[in-house]
């Protein structure tokens, strides 16, 4: 790091000048990157160091964001070893503008290399920590089993290009194609890793790419786009995983996927397919991961609302409705209420589809509409089972 940048760090009060001098000497003697020493030994917060970098280089600071998906086209003809050594990475392209994150935007030699790699592009630099850039590279180089999303998507893009060039019109791609199988698995794994509540697969006609959108904290964002030639294959693959009829595209279907992330971890996904315009099908996956039971006090209610909810839930009669859109926290809220009133003095039955949260003390029942065991059937059975409280969810 340049002396003026270090002065900026000292001026911001992140470290004393004396500590900085010691850190510099240690970096030189141990041949360890100064950034590592500042972050690990002196506990300088990443965001604070990034803010100092932004002020010094007069450009935005870009931290690592696991939601960022790198366009595979930007990585063609680029050596990952070279990118790691030089600590820069193309993030996204908008028209003729290329956004690049780099650890030293003032490095003229690196700047020339980047412009040679992307001729005719206007390059916008953002500064990033070396370890954040390395984290991006770990993701795009496929450290996860089965290859990264970016690698698989790049493979599909290449195959789609060959398909068009050899046949003129793209043909049907088999849902058992190895890249499609890996892509479906990785979409699920990435959704779990990012804490996604829902995954939306949205195919279009007229050679438009299929959109894959994730919902996190109630908000959807486009995670990736799949070449149009694979729109039927990815939908069929997910339907096979959910034991649905791949030949039936005219009516909605529902199913479940049990996906093993590791030897000791399995997640369940609720799958819904819907026919859409252009003879296409949308697929929506709801991730049903094991959840902790949240106490009412952690629900971010105002003190007045919290007291009201507690008083209402403790009444011996009445109905407590919990409503809201998908992913808004209905199940979490209901189980928080159940936790509050879950005592030895009460017999609590629940009818759920599916059982997303298990709670000791509740007698939880999974309904199975396909065999005729519906919510209504469960309710009739509960009334003969001496209930104090019944939860339907």
C-alpha positions as CSV (number, residue, x, y, z in Angstrom):
1,X,0.0,0.0,0.0
2,X,1.2,3.5,-0.8
3,X,2.3,5.8,2.1
4,X,-0.5,8.3,1.3
5,X,-3.0,5.6,1.6
6,X,-1.6,4.5,4.9
7,X,-1.8,8.1,6.1
8,X,-5.4,8.1,5.1
9,X,-5.9,5.0,7.3
10,X,-4.2,6.7,10.2
11,X,-6.1,9.9,9.7
12,X,-9.4,8.0,9.9
13,X,-8.4,6.7,13.3
14,X,-8.4,3.0,12.2
15,X,-4.8,2.6,13.5
16,X,-2.2,4.7,15.1
17,X,0.8,5.8,13.0
18,X,3.1,3.8,15.3
19,X,1.0,0.6,14.8
20,X,1.0,1.2,11.0
21,X,4.8,1.5,11.0
22,X,5.1,-1.8,12.9
23,X,2.6,-3.4,10.5
24,X,4.6,-2.3,7.5
25,X,7.8,-3.7,9.0
26,X,6.1,-7.0,9.8
27,X,4.7,-7.2,6.2
28,X,8.2,-6.7,4.7
29,X,10.0,-9.1,7.1
30,X,7.4,-11.9,6.9
31,X,6.6,-11.3,3.2
32,X,2.9,-11.2,4.1
33,X,0.4,-8.9,2.3
34,X,-0.2,-5.8,4.4
35,X,-3.9,-6.1,3.9
36,X,-3.8,-9.5,5.7
37,X,-1.9,-8.1,8.7
38,X,-4.3,-5.1,9.0
39,X,-7.4,-7.3,8.9
40,X,-6.3,-10.2,10.9
41,X,-3.7,-8.9,13.5
42,X,-5.0,-5.4,14.0
43,X,-8.7,-6.2,13.4
44,X,-9.3,-3.3,11.1
45,X,-12.9,-3.8,9.9
46,X,-13.2,-4.7,6.2
47,X,-15.8,-2.0,5.6
48,X,-13.7,0.6,7.2
49,X,-10.6,-0.4,5.2
50,X,-12.7,-0.5,2.1
51,X,-14.0,3.0,2.8
52,X,-10.5,4.3,3.2
53,X,-9.5,2.7,-0.1
54,X,-12.5,4.3,-1.8
55,X,-11.5,7.7,-0.4
56,X,-7.9,7.4,-1.5
57,X,-8.6,6.0,-5.0
58,X,-11.7,8.2,-5.6
59,X,-13.8,5.3,-6.9
60,X,-16.5,3.0,-5.4
61,X,-15.5,0.2,-3.0
62,X,-17.0,-3.2,-3.9
63,X,-17.0,-5.8,-1.1
64,X,-17.6,-9.5,-1.9
65,X,-21.3,-10.2,-2.4
66,X,-22.3,-13.8,-2.7
67,X,-25.4,-12.8,-4.8
68,X,-23.2,-11.4,-7.6
69,X,-23.0,-13.7,-10.6
70,X,-20.2,-13.2,-13.0
71,X,-21.1,-13.3,-16.7
72,X,-19.1,-16.3,-18.1
73,X,-18.5,-14.5,-21.4
74,X,-16.4,-12.0,-19.5
75,X,-14.0,-14.7,-18.3
76,X,-13.3,-16.3,-21.7
77,X,-9.6,-16.2,-22.7
78,X,-8.7,-15.0,-19.1
79,X,-6.4,-17.2,-17.0
80,X,-7.7,-17.5,-13.4
81,X,-4.1,-17.7,-12.2
82,X,-3.4,-14.4,-13.9
83,X,-6.4,-12.8,-12.4
84,X,-5.5,-14.1,-8.9
85,X,-1.9,-12.8,-9.3
86,X,-2.9,-9.4,-10.5
87,X,-6.0,-9.2,-8.3
88,X,-8.7,-7.9,-10.6
89,X,-11.9,-9.3,-12.1
90,X,-14.5,-8.1,-14.6
91,X,-17.8,-7.9,-12.7
92,X,-20.4,-7.0,-15.3
93,X,-20.9,-5.4,-18.7
94,X,-23.6,-2.9,-19.6
95,X,-23.5,-2.0,-23.3
96,X,-20.0,-0.8,-24.0
97,X,-19.3,-0.1,-20.3
98,X,-17.3,-2.7,-18.3
99,X,-17.2,-2.7,-14.5
100,X,-13.9,-4.1,-13.1
101,X,-13.0,-4.6,-9.4
102,X,-9.3,-4.2,-8.8
103,X,-7.1,-4.0,-5.7
104,X,-5.1,-1.0,-7.1
105,X,-7.0,1.3,-9.6
106,X,-3.8,3.4,-9.9
107,X,-1.8,0.6,-11.3
108,X,-1.3,1.8,-14.9
109,X,0.2,-1.5,-16.2
110,X,-2.8,-3.5,-15.0
111,X,-5.1,-0.9,-16.5
112,X,-3.5,-1.3,-19.9
113,X,-3.8,-5.1,-19.7
114,X,-7.5,-4.8,-18.9
115,X,-8.1,-2.4,-21.8
116,X,-6.2,-4.8,-24.1
117,X,-8.3,-7.7,-22.9
118,X,-11.5,-5.7,-23.6
119,X,-10.8,-3.5,-26.6
120,X,-13.4,-0.8,-27.4
121,X,-14.9,-1.0,-23.9
122,X,-15.1,1.9,-21.5
123,X,-13.7,0.6,-18.2
124,X,-15.1,1.7,-14.9
125,X,-12.9,0.8,-11.9
126,X,-14.0,0.0,-8.4
127,X,-11.6,-0.9,-5.6
128,X,-11.8,-4.1,-3.7
129,X,-9.9,-6.0,-1.0
130,X,-7.5,-8.6,-2.4
131,X,-9.2,-11.3,-0.3
132,X,-12.7,-10.3,-1.6
133,X,-11.4,-10.6,-5.2
134,X,-9.9,-14.0,-4.4
135,X,-13.3,-15.0,-2.9
136,X,-15.0,-14.1,-6.2
137,X,-12.4,-16.2,-8.1
138,X,-12.9,-19.2,-5.8
139,X,-16.6,-19.1,-6.7
140,X,-16.2,-18.7,-10.4
141,X,-13.5,-21.4,-10.6
142,X,-15.8,-24.0,-9.2
143,X,-14.5,-25.0,-5.8
144,X,-17.9,-26.5,-5.0
145,X,-18.4,-30.1,-6.2
146,X,-19.9,-30.5,-9.7
147,X,-18.5,-27.2,-10.9
148,X,-19.6,-23.7,-10.3
149,X,-22.7,-22.1,-11.7
150,X,-20.5,-19.9,-13.9
151,X,-18.7,-22.9,-15.4
152,X,-21.8,-24.9,-16.1
153,X,-23.5,-21.8,-17.6
154,X,-20.5,-21.2,-19.8
155,X,-20.6,-24.8,-21.0
156,X,-24.3,-24.4,-21.8
157,X,-23.7,-21.2,-23.7
158,X,-21.0,-22.9,-25.8
159,X,-23.2,-25.9,-26.5
160,X,-26.1,-23.7,-27.5
161,X,-23.8,-21.8,-29.9
162,X,-22.7,-25.1,-31.5
163,X,-26.3,-26.2,-31.8
164,X,-27.3,-23.1,-33.6
165,X,-24.3,-23.1,-36.0
166,X,-24.6,-26.7,-36.9
167,X,-28.4,-27.1,-37.3
168,X,-29.6,-23.6,-37.9
169,X,-32.6,-24.1,-35.5
170,X,-31.9,-25.2,-32.0
171,X,-33.2,-28.8,-31.3
172,X,-34.5,-30.3,-28.1
173,X,-31.9,-30.9,-25.4
174,X,-32.3,-34.0,-23.3
175,X,-33.1,-33.4,-19.6
176,X,-30.5,-36.0,-18.7
177,X,-27.7,-34.0,-20.4
178,X,-24.9,-33.9,-17.8
179,X,-24.7,-30.1,-17.8
180,X,-28.4,-29.8,-17.2
181,X,-28.3,-32.3,-14.3
182,X,-25.4,-30.4,-12.7
183,X,-27.1,-27.0,-13.3
184,X,-30.3,-28.2,-11.6
185,X,-28.3,-29.4,-8.6
186,X,-26.2,-26.3,-8.4
187,X,-29.3,-24.0,-8.6
188,X,-30.7,-25.8,-5.5
189,X,-27.3,-25.8,-3.7
190,X,-26.7,-22.1,-4.4
191,X,-30.3,-21.3,-3.3
192,X,-29.7,-23.0,0.0
193,X,-26.3,-21.3,0.4
194,X,-27.8,-17.8,-0.2
195,X,-30.7,-18.3,2.2
196,X,-33.2,-18.2,-0.6
197,X,-36.9,-18.9,0.2
198,X,-38.1,-19.4,-3.4
199,X,-36.5,-20.2,-6.8
200,X,-38.4,-19.1,-9.9
201,X,-37.6,-20.7,-13.3
202,X,-39.2,-18.5,-16.0
203,X,-38.9,-19.7,-19.6
204,X,-39.8,-17.5,-22.6
205,X,-40.4,-18.2,-26.3
206,X,-38.8,-16.6,-29.3
207,X,-35.2,-17.6,-28.3
208,X,-35.3,-15.3,-25.2
209,X,-33.2,-16.6,-22.4
210,X,-34.8,-18.4,-19.4
211,X,-34.6,-16.3,-16.3
212,X,-33.8,-17.9,-12.9
213,X,-34.8,-15.6,-10.1
214,X,-34.2,-16.0,-6.3
215,X,-36.3,-14.5,-3.5
216,X,-34.3,-13.4,-0.5
217,X,-35.9,-11.5,2.4
218,X,-39.1,-11.1,0.4
219,X,-37.5,-9.5,-2.6
220,X,-36.8,-11.3,-6.0
221,X,-33.7,-10.7,-8.1
222,X,-32.4,-12.2,-11.3
223,X,-29.7,-14.7,-10.4
224,X,-28.8,-16.0,-13.8
225,X,-30.1,-16.6,-17.4
226,X,-30.0,-19.9,-19.2
227,X,-29.8,-20.2,-23.1
228,X,-33.3,-20.5,-24.6
229,X,-32.5,-23.9,-26.1
230,X,-32.4,-25.4,-22.6
231,X,-35.7,-24.1,-21.4
232,X,-37.6,-27.4,-21.7
233,X,-34.7,-29.4,-20.4
234,X,-34.2,-27.6,-17.1
235,X,-37.9,-27.7,-16.4
236,X,-38.1,-31.4,-17.3
237,X,-35.1,-32.1,-15.1
238,X,-36.7,-30.5,-12.1
239,X,-40.0,-32.3,-12.8
240,X,-38.2,-35.6,-12.9
241,X,-36.5,-34.8,-9.5
242,X,-40.0,-34.1,-8.1
243,X,-41.6,-37.3,-9.6
244,X,-43.9,-35.2,-11.8
245,X,-45.2,-36.1,-15.3
246,X,-42.8,-34.4,-17.8
247,X,-45.3,-35.0,-20.7
248,X,-48.0,-33.0,-19.0
249,X,-47.5,-29.3,-19.8
250,X,-51.2,-28.2,-19.9
251,X,-52.1,-28.1,-16.2
252,X,-50.3,-27.2,-12.9
253,X,-48.6,-29.9,-11.0
254,X,-47.2,-30.1,-7.4
255,X,-44.5,-32.3,-6.0
256,X,-41.5,-32.4,-3.7
257,X,-37.8,-32.8,-4.0
258,X,-35.5,-34.3,-1.3
259,X,-32.0,-33.0,-2.1
260,X,-29.0,-34.2,-0.2
261,X,-26.5,-31.4,0.2
262,X,-24.0,-33.6,2.1
263,X,-23.9,-36.9,3.9
264,X,-25.5,-35.5,7.0
265,X,-27.7,-32.7,5.5
266,X,-30.8,-33.0,3.4
267,X,-33.3,-30.3,2.4
268,X,-36.8,-30.6,1.0
269,X,-38.2,-28.4,-1.7
270,X,-41.8,-27.9,-2.6
271,X,-42.2,-27.8,-6.4
272,X,-45.1,-26.1,-8.3
273,X,-45.3,-26.0,-12.1
274,X,-47.7,-23.7,-14.0
275,X,-48.4,-23.6,-17.8
276,X,-47.5,-20.2,-19.2
277,X,-47.7,-18.4,-22.6
278,X,-45.9,-19.8,-25.6
279,X,-46.4,-23.5,-24.5
280,X,-43.9,-23.0,-21.7
281,X,-44.0,-24.0,-18.0
282,X,-42.8,-22.0,-15.0
283,X,-41.3,-23.8,-12.1
284,X,-41.3,-22.4,-8.5
285,X,-39.2,-24.2,-5.9
286,X,-39.9,-23.4,-2.2
287,X,-36.9,-24.4,0.0
288,X,-38.0,-26.0,3.2
289,X,-34.9,-26.0,5.3
290,X,-34.9,-26.8,9.0
291,X,-35.5,-23.7,11.0
292,X,-34.9,-22.7,14.6
293,X,-38.0,-21.8,16.6
294,X,-37.9,-18.0,17.1
295,X,-39.3,-16.6,20.3
296,X,-41.9,-13.8,20.1
297,X,-39.4,-11.4,21.7
298,X,-37.2,-11.8,18.6
299,X,-40.0,-11.0,16.1
300,X,-39.2,-7.3,16.1
301,X,-42.7,-6.3,17.4
302,X,-43.2,-3.0,19.1
303,X,-43.6,-3.5,22.9
304,X,-47.3,-2.7,22.6
305,X,-47.8,-5.2,19.8
306,X,-45.8,-7.9,21.6
307,X,-47.9,-7.5,24.7
308,X,-51.1,-7.7,22.6
309,X,-50.0,-10.8,20.8
310,X,-49.1,-12.5,24.0
311,X,-52.4,-11.7,25.6
312,X,-54.4,-12.8,22.6
313,X,-52.5,-16.1,22.2
314,X,-53.0,-16.9,25.9
315,X,-56.8,-16.7,25.8
316,X,-58.6,-20.1,26.2
317,X,-60.8,-19.5,23.1
318,X,-60.9,-17.6,19.8
319,X,-59.1,-17.7,16.5
320,X,-55.6,-16.2,15.7
321,X,-55.1,-15.5,12.0
322,X,-51.7,-15.1,10.5
323,X,-51.8,-13.9,6.9
324,X,-49.4,-12.6,4.3
325,X,-47.7,-13.3,1.0
326,X,-45.4,-16.2,0.3
327,X,-42.2,-16.0,2.3
328,X,-43.4,-13.2,4.6
329,X,-42.9,-15.3,7.8
330,X,-46.4,-16.8,8.5
331,X,-45.1,-20.2,9.6
332,X,-42.3,-18.6,11.7
333,X,-44.8,-16.3,13.4
334,X,-47.2,-19.1,14.1
335,X,-44.5,-21.3,15.6
336,X,-43.3,-18.4,17.8
337,X,-46.8,-18.1,19.1
338,X,-47.0,-21.9,19.7
339,X,-43.7,-21.7,21.5
340,X,-45.1,-19.1,23.8
341,X,-48.1,-21.2,24.8
342,X,-46.5,-24.6,24.6
343,X,-46.8,-25.8,28.2
344,X,-47.6,-29.1,29.9
345,X,-51.1,-27.8,30.6
346,X,-52.1,-27.6,26.9
347,X,-52.6,-30.2,24.3
348,X,-51.6,-28.7,20.9
349,X,-52.3,-30.4,17.6
350,X,-51.0,-29.0,14.3
351,X,-52.0,-29.9,10.7
352,X,-49.3,-28.8,8.2
353,X,-48.2,-29.2,4.6
354,X,-45.3,-29.5,4.9
355,X,-44.0,-29.6,8.4
356,X,-41.3,-26.9,8.1
357,X,-40.4,-26.5,11.8
358,X,-40.6,-29.3,14.4
359,X,-41.3,-28.3,18.0
360,X,-41.2,-30.6,21.0
361,X,-44.5,-30.6,22.8
362,X,-46.6,-30.2,19.7
363,X,-48.3,-33.1,18.1
364,X,-47.6,-32.3,14.5
365,X,-49.5,-34.0,11.6
366,X,-48.5,-33.9,7.9
367,X,-51.6,-33.9,5.6
368,X,-51.6,-36.0,2.4
369,X,-54.3,-34.7,0.0
370,X,-53.4,-37.4,-2.6
371,X,-54.6,-40.1,-0.3
372,X,-57.6,-38.2,0.9
373,X,-56.1,-37.0,4.2
374,X,-56.8,-33.2,3.9
375,X,-56.8,-30.3,6.3
376,X,-60.5,-30.9,6.8
377,X,-59.9,-34.6,7.6
378,X,-57.2,-33.6,10.1
379,X,-59.6,-31.1,11.7
380,X,-62.3,-33.7,12.2
381,X,-59.8,-36.1,13.7
382,X,-58.4,-33.4,16.0
383,X,-61.9,-32.7,17.5
384,X,-62.0,-36.3,18.7
385,X,-58.4,-36.1,20.2
386,X,-59.1,-33.8,23.1
387,X,-57.4,-30.6,21.8
388,X,-56.8,-27.3,23.7
389,X,-55.2,-25.6,20.7
390,X,-55.3,-26.5,16.9
391,X,-52.9,-24.9,14.5
392,X,-53.5,-25.1,10.7
393,X,-50.6,-24.1,8.5
